[in-house]
Amino acid sequence: MSLDVRNLTVEYQRDIEILKNVSVHVERNSVTALIGPNGSGKSTLMKSIAGILKPKRGEILLDGVRLDGMLPEERVGQGLSIVLQRRSIFPHLTVKENLLLGGWRIRRDSQLLLDRLGEVLQIFPDLEPRLRDRASSLSGGQQRMLEIARALMTKPKILLLDEPSAGLSPIMVKQVYQHIDALRKLSMTIFLVDQNIQMCFSVADYVYVLELGEVKGGGRKTELASSLSDLIKGWLYLEQGGVKG
Amino acid sequence: MLLAPEILFGQLLVGAILLGGIYSLVTMGLALIFGVMRILNIAHGEFVIFGAYTTYWISSLLRLDPLLAILLTIPVSAILGFAVNTFLIRGLSKSFDAPIVSSFGLLLIMQASMLIAWTGDPRSIVTPFTAESVIVGPVVVPIIRLLAFTVSIIALILLHIILTRTYTGRAIRAISQDYESAATLGIPVQRMQTFTFILSTCLAGASGGLIAMLFSFQPTFGPEFLLKSFVVLALSGVGNIPAVIAGGLILGIGESYGSFFLGSGLRNVVAYAMLILLLLARPTGLFGRRRVREV
């Protein structure tokens, strides 16, 4: 089971390419992280894989099945699940309703649905006492956990996490990453994007580097770790308006 | 015979509440489409009038009880809703203004078609209860209004149960809150939007059938019901059914007392004034929720 992105090019406006021939391979039962500075196209790649954005060209394959051309809901049926960068809970529904909607694909099998709910609550026990509460009443960190829990309801083949630490306090970031690490130990296949490079590295098995819409390298975390400080210095230079030579 | 002020007040209040229930049902269809599809269906009033004519003709031609005729009006409205959504709305739903223009065109087409088919003569449905009343204490309650109010409230309660207790209903509410997020969970957003549009036209058709039993109607009456729906929507916000019921009742009360004190010719002026004042003072509605979306 693996995800392959091949030569993906995405443009927001005609001739302004946000992603240029991006190719990424996500190995099964591993956490693959994509890191890069602001505006490098990380979230664009995630949204393209999930079907929210339509690529100009390129292929997206999950277990050899082409996903590009499918609607977002059809990709979920193929085993893909995403947690968006922005808050995406349904604020006026209860926590339980949010979770059950995550199991839309299995809604006709009520026993399976309840089993999945139980499994997800074992991973995220903090949500259990809040099941009847409105999702909007949860803290920012709990809302993020609810989003991840909801995405797990269909037992996806691959989980895409787009900036899971965005907008959270350091304590909450730590908690969220503890859960991601727990999912990694359960052999979940995860493709992760985050600005928080340190936390990203702590859970990743493989790392890709994206800069100005192009993949600048990738490989096992251990191989990249030594050149990390040079990368970050380069990004800071880019974010200050510099041009890399 | 002059009525004592307290009896007159009670009589007006009962009439207003009964009327308000029907306004709530008329509005609910508009609120559903706006909430789930972000489309302001300018032709909503025409669907109401179409429902009134369908009930009238089914009842007349098949010699059916008007309430039974309403049950047959619902599938006819559903077919019309499906056709309109498929050919006029679905392809435009990503834009906010294109469906408004499209539905305005639909308003003109439906109004002209109904005028050609059924002329501009006022019509109404006479039921065995049309002239009957029950007396509750000092207040006279027309049975037909009580019946229409009861049917409206039952329909709204059923809708509330569908939206809160069923999977499909939860999905509709989820789409109204964040359609992109709903799609990423595998919920078929477009199919749900089609279902919602059809549900909305069914509600409009049913409310039209009830209105046909209470008032005389003509093909050009649609915009009046659209205006009333706007007022109720402005009062209630798009949020939930109890708020829409409350909004309908407030409009009914405002209209009844307004037309009593100012004259029945100014009935619609009261509705317009309520709409303008509300939009100025509280744009999210009396019961509306502030929408916060992180970007």
Interface residues (C-beta under 8 A of the other chain):
Chain A: A50 G51 I52 L71 P72 E73 V76 G77 S81 I82 L84 R86 R87 S88 I89 F90 P91 H92 L93 E97 L100 L101 G102 W104 R105 R107 R150 A151 T154 G167
Chain B: Y167 R170 A171 R173 A174 Q177 D178 E180 S181 A182 A183 T184 L185 G186 I187 P188 V189 G239 R289 R293 E294 V295
